[in-house]
Each structure stands twice: as C-alpha cells, then as structure tokens.
Amino acid sequence: MSTVETSSAKPLAQRLPPHVFFVVSAVFHYLGPACAVLLFAAVEPLGVAWLRIATAALVFALWRRPWRLWRRNSASDRRTLLGLGLVLAAMNACFYLAIARLPLATVGAIEFLGPIALALAGLRSRRNTVALSLAAAGVAMLTQIRLEGDALGYALAFANCALFVAYVVLGHRIAGTGGIDGLATAMLAALVAISPFSLGAALPALTDPVLLLAGIGVGVASSVIPYACDLLAMARLPRASFALMLSLLPATAAGIGVLVLGQIPSAQDLAGIGLVMAGVALHRAKQP
C-alpha cells in the first residue's frame, strides 16, 4: 500500500494537524458567552454553569455512550476520570461566579497565569523561552488587568485558574487513552457533582423555551465543541505546547469581537495579538 493510500485510510481527526482542533476550540470558547448574555439576566451564575454542564453531559452520553469505557477501565483510570469530572464542575462554577463579580478581562488574565506556568515548566530551549515571553507579553496587553472588584471575586478567579491547570493536566492523561469517551464519562461525573449546588438556580430556564435554548447553545458552544477539540489536540501535542497555545484565546476573542460584535480592536490590542502570534509561531515542540 502506498504512503498516500495509507494516509487517506486514517480517520480525518488523525489527518488534520492538531493545531486545527485548537483553533476551532479557541473560536467556540468565546461563542458560548454570546449565548450566556441572555441567560445572565434571568438565571443565576450557578444555574448557567449547570445548564452548560448538563447539555454537554447529555450530548456526549448520546454520542459516545461512555458507560462502556467505564466498565472496561481500571480503578486508576476511573479515579482520573472522576477527578476530571470534579475539576470540570468546580471550574465552570468558579468561572461564572467570578465573572459575575469581576470584569471578564480580569478573570481571563488571571486564568492564563496557570497555562503560562505550565508552558514555562515544559519549555527547555532558549527559543521556546523567548516564544513564551512574547506570548505572555501579548496576553498582558490584551487582557489589561484592572485591580477592581471584591475579594471573593478574586478568590474565585484564582481558584478557576488553578482548576484550569488541573483540567489541562488531567485532560492530557486521558487524551491518549480514553479520549473523547473519557471526556464524556468525566462530564457525567461533573453533572452529578454540580447538581446539588446549582440545579435549583437553573430551574427558571427549564420552564422557559427561549432560556432553555440559550442554555443549550452555551453548553454546545462552550463545552461540547471546545472540550472535544481540546482532547483531539492534547492527544498529539506536548502539554507545554498546548499550554502555550492557550495564549491564543485572547487573540481569538478580539477577532470574534470584530466579526460578531463589531468591536474594533485598539492599537494596543493589535500589538498584543501580534506578540501572541509571534510567540506561537516561534515555539517548537519537542520532537518524540
């Protein structure tokens, strides 16, 4: 069989570069909040978090039937999946509670401290250190941290940052084994974990078709598509490389702001985007 025939026989997910999945994830990561705008006026933050996780759990369950993976997994693998589920539940709750108290740019800036630390821990060459410095400077210019808000808001934002790091670490553990089936299992665990604390807050949306549709949109755009793409990218990218590429998220947010909301970026925003793009382009992953 020729090389071309062998390549064409591979699933599409393996033929596409892993960076493609990351870009798709980054774009949808910011389409979800567009749907959440409607919900925040009528549903408490924990209710929005429940709708997001419940939608993702239902979609993944129907698509992947994760209980089959659970039955054949070892006890160690099951603990990893349960751990990821708890992280997803807590991370989503902290994120929505934080942005209800602080500017989104502030929460986003704090969130990226974790991935930058992960990238720094895994980059060993001078070239990659320069790449990380450029990306970090670009993120700082884009997010423009403002020191305002209450202490609880900052505590929640830093908790979200730590949980985001745990998501990346645990996600890499299951990416090469359980893959999306593992993510589906973890999402069901996340739904069980968050329901006692947030189901009541989501009840107004469950009786209103418009709010329910918006909640489904948040779940699909914010969890189903980006989390699935994250796993496909994690399976083929070193953890440090994936963590560094997360610095692209503020740049994609600016792009969506132009295309969807008509928000034209400032010169500082454009400079920040340029630094992030330069850092990602300069970075080189460790060869296996």
Disulfide bonds with the S-S distance in Angstrom:
none
